[in-house]
């Protein structure tokens, strides 16, 4: 462009303004003056750095000669643009996040995820990462800075490079800062960024944790880029709850028979490092029967509620902390009410679950330690208690004490017995009465206790099973050969002892089972009066006791206690009565007797009888006569005898 004009010189240019024509008749000085005002400029923001050549051609008026001169123009560039880093050129700029896990997208940013406990470090830039510098001719990068700036896990979160990377990064701040120092070409810097990796060794990511921000800055010789960020969303892997018994997940406890409800999980621990527990279940999984039952008491304030409950299964739900579930589960009780339980252990399975992790299970094998339960005896064959009542009648042969059809011996955990003890007491009739048993079934050692009691320690001959001892007991007999057995009850008692059954414990003995023998005499003796005829006298018209005593007796057992004495009906029987005990019966006149009315006789004859009134046999009776001489009071007065 010509900045100086002359009236005699015309300046024209082409459309590109790359050629000037100066025309007109003017002196050389005038042309020099105009040429000195010719200017060059380049309007490109970043001009091409190649040299420009300006050619000056001067033509004389006749056009016969021309002169050319060249001027070289060097282009000096200014580094006035910072480099621009784009970690993911394919990322579309938007103010709205395309993924709810990521913040709103921004120019140059890179978004990625890192899963908890991942074994592979993740790249922080897209494979198409680019660095652009608008300055013409600037193709070198002096340094690259990469730094974890927010939500940093010191010590467990780090930057690293792949082993095959050709560049050497310098790491600082527990590997949270990575520096690459040049100079290096832009393409080399881009390749170096592809080597970078992110790793997080933390084990407890939280679901509400913000993404980790990693800042990238590149610098050319004079300008630094604006920071761009890689956003790493940490994806938690929810750990399942951990349930342990004394540090193990498959434990054994011992439950002893007859112990009632026992807490079996007092050492249980529940942990879950990354979340609350949502629900759970305890159940008897195997080795149980209708006699097994479990229960659970939820402590107040834990936030845990029972959903469904039976004797072998309980479901419950929260959410609640691991400590709350631990407190609840430590109240688990187990009870088995079956006597003599044997076989496989009952398996108690505990299952807990948090919201996203798979359920976790722990098992408690409940070993049943049995007691040696005492054997049982029932002489009624378990139909009506342990004891029985039997009757021995006078004169009867030896009678079996036990007539029950079923077994009188049982033991829930043992079928072998060591001995049987039999004791007979109340044998007051000496050698006339005998308790005996089958000598072919058992041998015995007799031990006198006192004059009326004896004991036998019996051991089975051959097999010592339930069946054998059942037969021994049923072989016991009782006999009383005395004509009139002594009244009273004889007692024969049995106690059986098992053989201890090895690990279940020492020998155990049953409670005593007794046969109560009532002696019943026959009514085989008639009651009798002490005299065949009793004689007495009675004053006419008098009443009261007469001077005569009657006595009756019965040789049968309890005979004297059941005697009935009566005056048999006759003409004068209603004038008298009998009173008093059997050995001192008194005759009493209850109505005055008129001598003159006796119809020519002076003697009243009363027939009396005595009966034993037996309610067991046919009653027996005998009789006697009372002769009463009636004295005439009027005649005595006439004769002076009175």
Long-range contacts (C-beta under 8 A, 24 or more apart in sequence): 1-38, 1-39, 1-41, 2-34, 2-37, 2-38, 2-39, 3-37, 3-38, 3-39, 4-33, 4-34, 4-36, 4-37, 5-34, 6-30, 6-33, 6-34, 9-34, 25-61, 31-58, 40-73, 42-75, 45-134, 46-77, 46-81, 46-134, 46-135, 46-136, 47-75, 47-77, 47-136, 48-75, 48-136, 49-75, 49-77, 49-136, 49-137, 50-75, 51-75, 77-135, 77-136, 77-137, 77-138, 78-135, 79-135, 79-138, 79-220, 79-221, 79-222, 79-223, 80-135, 80-223, 81-133, 81-134, 81-135, 81-138, 81-223, 82-133, 82-220, 82-223, 82-224, 82-225, 82-226, 83-131, 83-132, 83-133, 83-138, 83-141, 83-186, 83-218, 83-219, 83-220, 83-223, 83-224, 83-225, 84-108, 84-131, 84-132, 84-133, 84-134, 84-225, 84-226, 85-129, 85-130, 85-131, 85-216, 85-217, 85-218, 85-225, 85-228, 86-129, 86-130, 86-131, 86-132, 86-228, 87-124, 87-125, 87-126, 87-129, 87-193, 87-216, 87-228, 87-229, 87-230, 88-125, 88-126, 88-128, 88-129, 89-126, 89-128, 89-129, 89-130, 90-126, 90-128, 91-126, 101-211, 101-233, 102-211, 102-231, 102-233, 103-211, 103-231, 106-228, 106-229, 107-228, 108-226, 108-228, 109-228, 109-229, 109-230, 109-231, 110-228, 110-229, 110-230, 110-231, 111-230, 111-231, 111-233, 112-198, 112-230, 112-231, 112-232, 112-233, 113-232, 113-233, 113-234, 113-235, 114-198, 114-199, 114-200, 114-212, 114-232, 114-233, 114-234, 114-235, 115-235, 115-237, 116-200, 116-202, 116-203, 116-204, 116-205, 116-234, 116-235, 116-236, 116-237, 117-203, 117-237, 118-199, 118-200, 121-160, 121-197, 121-198, 121-199, 122-197, 122-198, 122-199, 122-232, 123-194, 123-196, 123-197, 123-198, 124-159, 124-193, 124-196, 124-197, 124-198, 124-214, 124-216, 124-230, 124-232, 125-193, 125-194, 125-196, 125-216, 125-230, 127-194, 129-190, 129-193, 129-194, 130-190, 131-186, 131-189, 131-190, 131-218, 131-225, 132-186, 133-186, 133-220, 135-220, 138-220, 138-221, 139-185, 139-186, 140-182, 140-183, 140-184, 140-185, 140-186, 140-220, 140-221, 141-182, 141-183, 141-184, 141-185, 141-186, 141-188, 141-189, 141-218, 141-219, 141-220, 142-181, 142-182, 142-183, 142-219, 142-220, 142-221, 143-179, 143-180, 143-181, 143-182, 143-218, 143-219, 144-179, 144-180, 144-182, 144-189, 144-192, 144-193, 144-216, 144-217, 144-218, 144-219, 145-177, 145-178, 145-179, 145-215, 145-216, 145-217, 145-218, 145-219, 146-177, 146-178, 146-179, 146-193, 146-196, 146-214, 146-215, 146-216, 147-173, 147-176, 147-177, 147-178, 147-214, 147-215, 148-176, 148-177, 148-212, 148-213, 148-214, 148-215, 149-213, 149-214, 149-215, 150-210, 150-212, 150-213, 151-209, 151-210, 151-211, 151-212, 151-213, 152-176, 152-212, 153-200, 153-202, 156-200, 156-201, 156-202, 157-198, 157-199, 157-200, 157-201, 157-202, 157-212, 158-198, 158-199, 158-200, 158-201, 159-196, 159-197, 159-198, 159-214, 160-196, 160-197, 160-198, 160-199, 161-195, 161-196, 161-197, 162-195, 162-197, 164-195, 165-192, 165-195, 166-191, 166-192, 166-195, 167-191, 167-192, 167-195, 169-195, 169-196, 183-221, 189-218, 198-230, 198-232, 200-232, 200-234, 203-239, 203-273, 204-236, 204-273, 204-274, 205-234, 205-235, 205-236, 205-237, 205-274, 206-236, 206-274, 207-236, 209-234, 209-236, 236-274, 238-274, 238-275, 238-354, 238-355, 238-356, 238-357, 239-272, 239-273, 239-274, 239-275, 239-357, 240-272, 240-352, 240-353, 240-354, 240-357, 240-358, 240-359, 240-360, 241-270, 241-271, 241-272, 241-277, 241-322, 241-325, 241-352, 241-353, 241-354, 241-357, 241-360, 242-269, 242-270, 242-271, 242-272, 242-360, 243-268, 243-269, 243-270, 243-329, 243-350, 243-352, 243-360, 243-361, 243-362, 244-268, 244-269, 244-362, 245-362, 245-364, 249-361, 249-362, 249-363, 250-362, 250-363, 250-365, 251-362, 251-363, 251-364, 251-365, 252-345, 252-364, 252-365, 252-366, 252-367, 253-364, 253-365, 253-366, 253-367, 254-366, 254-367, 254-369, 255-334, 255-336, 255-346, 255-366, 255-367, 255-368, 255-369, 256-369, 256-370, 256-371, 257-336, 257-339, 257-340, 257-341, 257-368, 257-369, 257-370, 257-371, 257-373, 258-339, 258-371, 259-335, 260-335, 261-295, 261-333, 261-334, 261-335, 262-333, 262-334, 262-335, 263-330, 263-331, 263-332, 263-333, 264-332, 264-333, 264-334, 264-348, 264-364, 264-366, 265-329, 265-330, 265-331, 265-332, 265-350, 265-364, 266-330, 268-326, 268-329, 268-330, 268-332, 268-350, 268-362, 269-326, 270-322, 270-323, 270-325, 270-326, 270-329, 270-352, 271-322, 272-322, 272-354, 275-354, 275-355, 275-356, 275-357, 276-318, 276-319, 276-320, 276-321, 276-322, 276-354, 276-355, 277-318, 277-319, 277-320, 277-321, 277-322, 277-325, 277-352, 277-353, 277-354, 278-317, 278-318, 278-319, 278-353, 278-354, 278-355, 279-307, 279-315, 279-316, 279-317, 279-318, 279-352, 279-353, 280-315, 280-316, 280-317, 280-325, 280-329, 280-350, 280-351, 280-352, 280-353, 281-313, 281-314, 281-315, 281-316, 281-350, 281-351, 282-313, 282-314, 282-329, 282-332, 282-348, 282-349, 282-350, 282-351, 283-312, 283-313, 283-314, 283-348, 283-349, 284-312, 284-313, 284-346, 284-347, 284-348, 284-349, 285-347, 285-348, 285-349, 285-363, 286-344, 286-346, 286-347, 287-343, 287-344, 287-345, 287-346, 287-347, 287-366, 288-312, 288-346, 288-347, 289-338, 289-341, 291-336, 291-337, 291-338, 291-341, 292-334, 292-335, 292-336, 292-338, 292-346, 293-334, 293-335, 293-336, 293-337, 294-332, 294-333, 294-334, 294-335, 294-348, 295-332, 295-333, 295-335, 296-328, 296-329, 296-331, 296-332, 296-333, 297-328, 297-331, 298-328, 298-331, 299-324, 299-327, 299-328, 299-331, 302-327, 302-328, 304-328, 319-355, 325-352, 334-366, 336-368, 339-373, 339-412, 339-413, 340-370, 340-373, 340-412, 340-413, 341-368, 341-370, 342-368, 342-370, 342-413, 343-368, 370-413, 370-504, 371-504, 371-505, 372-413, 372-414, 372-498, 372-500, 372-501, 372-504, 372-505, 372-506, 372-507, 372-508, 373-411, 373-412, 373-413, 373-414, 373-508, 374-411, 374-498, 374-508, 374-509, 374-510, 374-511, 375-409, 375-410, 375-411, 375-414, 375-417, 375-496, 375-497, 375-498, 375-508, 375-509, 375-510, 376-409, 376-410, 376-411, 376-510, 376-511, 377-408, 377-409, 377-473, 377-494, 377-495, 377-496, 377-510, 377-511, 377-512, 377-513, 378-408, 378-513, 379-404, 379-408, 379-473, 379-494, 379-513, 379-514, 379-515, 380-404, 380-408, 381-405, 381-406, 381-407, 381-408, 382-406, 382-408, 382-410, 386-511, 386-512, 386-513, 386-514, 387-513, 387-514, 387-515, 387-516, 388-514, 388-515, 388-516, 389-515, 389-516, 389-518, 390-478, 390-515, 390-516, 390-517, 390-518, 391-517, 391-518, 391-520, 392-478, 392-479, 392-480, 392-485, 392-490, 392-517, 392-518, 392-519, 392-520, 393-520, 393-521, 393-522, 394-480, 394-482, 394-483, 394-484, 394-485, 394-519, 394-520, 394-521, 394-522, 394-524, 394-557, 395-483, 395-522, 396-479, 397-479, 398-434, 398-436, 398-477, 398-478, 398-479, 399-477, 399-478, 399-479, 400-474, 400-475, 400-476, 400-477, 401-476, 401-477, 401-478, 401-492, 401-515, 401-517, 402-473, 402-474, 402-476, 402-515, 404-474, 407-466, 407-467, 407-470, 408-470, 408-473, 408-474, 408-513, 409-466, 409-469, 409-470, 409-473, 409-496, 410-466, 411-466, 411-498, 413-501, 413-504, 414-498, 414-499, 414-501, 414-504, 415-465, 415-466, 416-464, 416-465, 416-498, 416-499, 416-501, 417-460, 417-464, 417-465, 417-466, 417-469, 417-496, 417-497, 417-498, 417-499, 418-459, 418-464, 418-497, 418-498, 418-499, 418-500, 418-507, 419-457, 419-458, 419-459, 419-496, 419-497, 420-457, 420-458, 420-459, 420-460, 420-469, 420-472, 420-473, 420-494, 420-495, 420-496, 420-497, 421-455, 421-456, 421-457, 421-458, 421-494, 421-495, 421-496, 421-497, 422-455, 422-456, 422-458, 422-476, 422-492, 422-493, 422-494, 423-449, 423-453, 423-454, 423-455, 423-456, 423-491, 423-492, 423-493, 423-495, 424-453, 424-454, 424-455, 424-490, 424-491, 424-492, 424-493, 425-449, 425-452, 425-453, 425-490, 425-491, 425-493, 426-452, 426-453, 426-488, 426-489, 426-490, 426-491, 427-452, 427-453, 427-454, 427-490, 428-452, 428-486, 428-488, 429-480, 429-482, 429-485, 429-486, 432-480, 432-481, 432-482, 432-485, 433-478, 433-479, 433-480, 433-481, 433-482, 433-485, 433-490, 434-478, 434-479, 435-476, 435-477, 435-478, 435-492, 436-476, 436-477, 436-479, 437-472, 437-475, 437-476, 437-477, 438-471, 438-472, 438-475, 441-468, 441-471, 441-472, 441-475, 442-472, 464-499, 469-496, 476-515, 478-515, 478-517, 480-519, 484-521, 484-555, 484-556, 484-557, 485-519, 485-521, 485-557, 486-519, 487-519, 487-521, 487-557, 487-558, 488-519, 489-516, 489-517, 489-518, 489-519, 490-516, 490-517, 490-519, 491-515, 491-516, 491-517, 492-517, 519-557, 520-557, 520-616, 521-556, 521-557, 521-558, 522-556, 522-617, 523-556, 523-612, 523-614, 523-616, 523-617, 523-618, 523-619, 523-620, 524-556, 524-617, 525-554, 525-555, 525-556, 525-559, 525-620, 526-554, 526-612, 526-620, 526-621, 526-622, 527-552, 527-553, 527-554, 527-559, 527-563, 527-610, 527-611, 527-612, 527-620, 527-621, 527-622, 528-552, 528-553, 528-554, 528-610, 528-622, 529-608, 529-610, 529-622, 529-623, 529-624, 531-624, 532-624, 532-625, 533-624, 533-625, 533-626, 533-627, 534-587, 534-624, 534-625, 534-626, 534-627, 535-626, 535-627, 535-628, 535-629, 536-587, 536-626, 536-627, 536-628, 536-629, 537-628, 537-629, 537-630, 537-631, 538-589, 538-593, 538-604, 538-628, 538-629, 538-630, 538-631, 539-630, 539-631, 539-633, 540-592, 540-593, 540-594, 540-595, 540-630, 540-631, 540-632, 540-633, 540-634, 541-592, 541-593, 541-594, 541-595, 541-633, 542-589, 542-592, 542-593, 543-588, 543-589, 543-590, 543-591, 543-592, 544-588, 544-589, 545-586, 545-587, 545-588, 545-589, 546-586, 546-587, 546-588, 546-589, 546-628, 548-586, 548-587, 548-626, 549-584, 549-585, 549-586, 550-578, 550-585, 550-586, 550-587, 550-608, 550-624, 550-626, 551-582, 551-583, 551-584, 551-585, 552-582, 552-583, 552-585, 552-610, 553-582, 553-583, 554-612, 556-612, 556-614, 559-612, 562-612, 562-613, 562-614, 563-610, 563-611, 563-612, 563-613, 564-610, 564-611, 564-612, 564-613, 565-608, 565-609, 565-610, 566-608, 566-609, 566-610, 566-611, 567-606, 567-607, 567-608, 568-606, 568-607, 568-608, 568-609, 568-623, 570-605, 570-606, 570-607, 572-604, 572-606, 573-606, 575-604, 576-606, 576-628, 578-608, 587-626, 587-628, 593-630, 595-630, 595-631, 595-632, 595-633, 595-634, 595-635, 596-632, 596-634, 598-630, 602-629, 602-630, 602-631, 602-632, 603-627, 603-628, 603-629, 603-630, 604-628, 604-630
